[in-house]
Amino acid sequence: MADRARGEYTRAVNLPPPPELHQRPLGGAVVRSAAYAFSSAEEYADLLAGRVEGYSYGRVANPTADAFAAAVAALEGGNLDRETVGEAFASGSAATTAVLLTYTHAGAHVVAARAVYGGTYALLHSVLSRFGVSVSWADPVDLDAVRAAIRPETTLIWVETIANPTTRLADLPGLAAIARDAGVPLCVDSTFASPVLCRPLESGADLVMHSATKYIGGHSDVTGGVIVGTPERVHPVREVRIDTGGFLAPDEAYLLRRGLLTLPLRMERISASALEFATALADHPAVEAVAYPGLASHPDHQLAGKLFDRSSRPDGGPRYGGIVTVTPHGGFDAGLALANGLRVALNASSLGGVYTKVSHVASSSHRQLDEAALATAGIRPGAVRFSIGLEDTDDLIADAATALDRLG
Ligand SMILES: Cc1ncc(COP(=O)(O)O)c(C=O)c1O
């Protein structure tokens, strides 16, 4: 039947496709399709059976999400001689969930860093425990403790490059050796470092995970997650992602890929600003402690010098990221008062981007932890986490100093 013979409604739902592109659009493409049309029933069957590559259904795979995941894989694994692939998720927590579901089972045991993001703690402590998975918490720079925590039933080691909010580091090369000996994967949540500061796969980690909501997106306007590793490690997680539904929507994927273009620039400025900020506040009389890996007083400062990339720095020194945790004297209430006293930094959720944000840790990101769990994680009740953004450093320092002065 010729097109003009078709009815109006039929023609309306059979609009001509967009033009085929012969030039590379620098802005990238957003493919919003939740479903795809095939040239034949056989092509559909071949796609579903994995006999040919392509796209069949929005939850299974999307070209814009794949472009984002491939871009992160290039940043994390570009220097490696083994193939690295990425997989995108609806959030960092969706990525964490898929990794945990892939690499644990009833009766399995996980060794996790004692300071991890509160949501990760909740997944391990409250959710997976209901399915018979146990956890041992260990200090990720104390390699003997990590080795001692490994059991025959251990199936996964989970750490953060820079822990939230303590800013303690993980000894990634040492942990990778332990994981190799034990025959279990090491997964590194590298959200706070971003691929600009540190690339855990280069230290021997098996999987790296990011909450892309943070530095990768960078503008507080998108939620997403991503993992990178060898195809052997990533593909099983992808299968769980498909079955559990935590896919990254195409518009979000577009924004996250765009965020990558300015990530090195943002991390450079944020790191320089955070170092100045941490140095300036460390001697304030109202301050009990400032935790920042760039300070010589930080217990992991030497390790930071080894782990963090310095290749593109004019001065050859590493960058240390944007998270500075300031604990005023006076405990829980003093922490709240410091957060309340700020006028430039925002009391805001999330972290890692253009805005300087603070959170009183014990009442926000780590509210799931009781007093004992906070102490085990090395988190003081008054700790205030600053995620330094792009504002003028002098304004940030004056803002925090004024709020601290008021604490008396
Ligand atoms: C270190 C870290 N990992 C994972 C997550 C979870 O990411 P999302 O909020 O994108 O699910 C967060 C969120 O704050 C985080 O800070």
The ligand as an ORCA input file, in Angstrom:
! r2SCAN-3c Opt
* xyz 0 1
  C      31.083      7.682     48.119
  C      29.681      7.464     47.638
  N      29.373      6.316     47.036
  C      28.121      6.068     46.587
  C      27.107      6.981     46.746
  C      25.722      6.663     46.226
  O      25.514      7.322     45.027
  P      24.055      7.781     44.514
  O      23.572      8.813     45.453
  O      24.334      8.286     43.122
  O      23.203      6.577     44.533
  C      27.383      8.206     47.360
  C      26.304      9.199     47.540
  O      26.401     10.140     48.291
  C      28.704      8.449     47.819
  O      29.019      9.588     48.446
*
